[in-house]
Amino acid sequence: MRKIIMLALAIILTYGLSAGTAGFAAKSSGTKSTGAGLPKDIASEMKEAKDMPKGTYTKVKVYEAETLMHGPNTGYEQADVSAGGKKSWGANAGKNQQGYLIYGPYEELKEGRYIAFFRIKVLGSAGEEPVMTIDACVDQGQGVLGQRAVTGDELTKDKYVQVPLLFEYGGGELETRVFWHAGVSVLVDCITVFKLTK
């Protein structure tokens, strides 16, 4: 009996492991990618995907914009069939106030290198002026881990664009924020956070 079990185990290890590994890789491809590593669904909505860092991108969180926190009178919930959850969070130039359109959710992650993709749609002509500033921070905004202005030429009118923000996270309650400059109307669908490893 022992010989039969050992023989069966040897056959599984020799022939079955490669098939099992291939199946596992296919199943995991939705959350991890290798080589250049950037997931295709993200890359297809970027203007400059070729400049992204190489490595393995592991999806950690997706924060729907309408479920995060919002500054007073900075925006509104919008039904949106092109948004992931069929809703987005918008800000209307001339109606809503400049300020933090989105912030939160104050979650702790594992330490490491991360990249957040902000899925943004501009609803008017924005030129080359800053439309918003995106950041990742801890300590209620006192510890800024990464920050950048998003200009109009990085976005496309009436079409969602993925805007990346790379940052190093060493602990604490993480929040991702969008500070809207009130110059042009926008919609924000979600913020997708990936852990980036080599």
C-alpha positions in Angstrom: 0.0 0.0 0.0 2.8 2.4 0.9 4.5 1.7 -2.5 1.2 2.6 -4.3 0.9 5.8 -2.4 4.5 6.8 -3.1 4.1 5.9 -6.8 0.9 8.0 -7.0 2.7 10.9 -5.3 5.6 10.7 -7.6 3.2 10.8 -10.7 1.4 13.8 -9.3 4.6 15.6 -8.6 6.0 14.8 -12.0 3.0 15.4 -14.2 0.3 17.0 -12.2 2.2 19.9 -10.7 2.8 21.8 -13.9 -0.9 21.6 -14.8 -1.8 22.6 -11.3 0.6 25.5 -11.4 -0.7 26.7 -14.8 -4.3 26.6 -13.4 -3.2 28.6 -10.4 -1.5 31.2 -12.5 -4.5 31.7 -14.7 -6.8 32.1 -11.7 -4.5 34.6 -10.0 -4.0 36.8 -13.1 -6.8 39.1 -12.0 -4.9 40.3 -9.0 -1.3 39.8 -10.0 0.7 40.3 -13.2 4.4 39.8 -13.9 6.9 41.2 -16.3 6.1 44.9 -16.9 3.3 44.0 -14.5 0.8 46.7 -15.2 -2.7 45.2 -15.4 -4.3 45.5 -18.8 -7.5 47.1 -17.6 -5.5 49.9 -15.9 -3.0 50.3 -18.8 -5.8 50.6 -21.4 -7.1 53.7 -19.6 -3.7 55.4 -19.2 -2.2 58.1 -21.4 1.5 57.1 -20.7 1.5 53.4 -19.5 4.9 52.8 -21.0 6.6 54.9 -18.2 5.2 52.8 -15.3 7.6 51.0 -13.0 8.2 47.3 -13.7 7.4 44.6 -11.2 4.5 42.6 -9.8 1.3 44.6 -9.2 -0.9 43.0 -6.5 -4.3 44.6 -6.1 -4.9 45.5 -2.5 -8.0 47.8 -2.4 -10.6 49.5 -4.6 -12.1 52.5 -3.0 -15.3 53.6 -4.7 -15.3 57.5 -4.7 -18.9 57.8 -3.6 -18.3 55.7 -0.5 -15.3 57.7 0.8 -15.5 61.0 2.8 -16.1 64.3 1.1 -15.5 67.9 2.1 -18.6 70.1 2.6 -20.3 71.3 -0.6 -17.4 69.9 -2.7 -19.4 67.5 -4.8 -22.3 65.2 -5.3 -23.1 61.5 -6.1 -23.7 60.9 -9.8 -25.3 57.9 -11.5 -22.7 56.8 -14.1 -23.0 53.7 -16.3 -19.3 53.9 -17.1 -18.2 53.8 -13.5 -17.3 50.6 -11.7 -20.2 50.7 -9.2 -22.5 52.5 -11.6 -22.0 55.6 -9.5 -19.3 58.2 -9.2 -18.5 61.4 -7.2 -18.6 64.6 -9.1 -17.8 68.3 -8.7 -19.5 71.0 -10.8 -17.5 74.1 -11.6 -19.4 77.2 -10.6 -21.6 75.3 -8.2 -19.4 73.3 -5.8 -16.6 74.7 -3.7 -12.9 74.1 -4.1 -11.6 71.6 -1.5 -11.2 67.9 -0.7 -13.5 66.2 -3.1 -12.5 62.8 -1.6 -10.5 61.6 1.4 -10.2 58.6 3.6 -10.7 55.7 4.4 -7.9 55.6 7.1 -6.9 51.9 6.6 -3.7 50.2 7.6 -1.8 48.2 5.0 1.4 46.2 5.0 4.5 48.3 4.7 6.0 48.6 1.2 5.8 50.4 -2.1 2.4 51.1 -3.5 0.8 52.7 -6.5 -2.7 54.2 -6.4 -4.6 54.7 -9.7 -7.2 57.5 -9.5 -9.9 56.9 -12.2 -10.9 60.5 -13.3 -13.1 62.0 -16.0 -13.1 65.7 -16.9 -16.3 67.1 -18.2 -15.0 70.2 -19.9 -12.0 71.8 -21.5 -9.2 72.1 -19.0 -6.1 73.1 -21.0 -2.8 72.6 -19.2 -3.9 74.1 -15.9 -4.1 71.9 -12.7 -7.5 70.4 -12.3 -6.8 68.7 -9.0 -4.1 67.5 -6.6 -4.0 63.9 -5.6 -2.1 62.5 -2.7 -1.6 59.6 -0.3 -1.0 60.4 3.4 -1.1 59.3 7.0 -1.5 61.1 10.3 -4.7 62.9 9.2 -2.9 64.5 6.2 0.2 65.6 8.2 2.5 62.8 6.7 2.3 63.1 2.9 3.7 60.0 1.3 3.2 61.0 -2.3 1.5 64.0 -4.0 1.1 65.4 -7.5 -0.9 67.9 -9.5 -3.1 66.5 -12.3 -3.3 68.9 -15.2 -5.9 69.1 -17.9 -3.7 67.7 -20.6 -3.4 64.4 -18.6 -7.1 63.9 -18.8 -9.6 63.3 -21.6 -12.9 65.1 -21.9 -15.9 62.7 -21.2 -13.7 59.7 -20.8 -12.2 58.0 -17.7 -8.4 58.1 -17.4 -6.3 56.2 -14.8 -3.9 58.7 -13.1 -1.1 57.0 -11.1 0.5 58.0 -7.8 3.5 56.1 -6.5 4.3 56.2 -2.8 6.2 54.4 0.0 4.1 53.3 3.0 5.7 52.7 6.4 2.6 52.3 8.5 -0.3 54.3 9.9 -3.8 55.0 8.8 -3.6 55.5 5.1 -5.9 57.9 3.1 -6.0 58.8 -0.5 -7.2 62.3 -1.3 -8.4 64.4 -4.2 -8.2 68.2 -3.8 -10.3 69.8 -6.5 -9.3 73.3 -7.8 -12.8 74.1 -9.0 -11.8 75.2 -12.5 -13.5 72.5 -14.5 -16.2 69.9 -13.7 -15.0 66.4 -13.0 -16.2 62.9 -12.0 -14.1 60.4 -9.9 -15.0 56.8 -10.1 -12.6 55.0 -7.8 -9.1 54.7 -6.4 -7.4 51.3 -7.0 -4.4 50.6 -4.8 -1.7 48.1 -5.8 1.3 46.8 -3.9 4.4 46.9 -6.1 7.1 44.3 -5.7 10.1 43.4 -7.9 
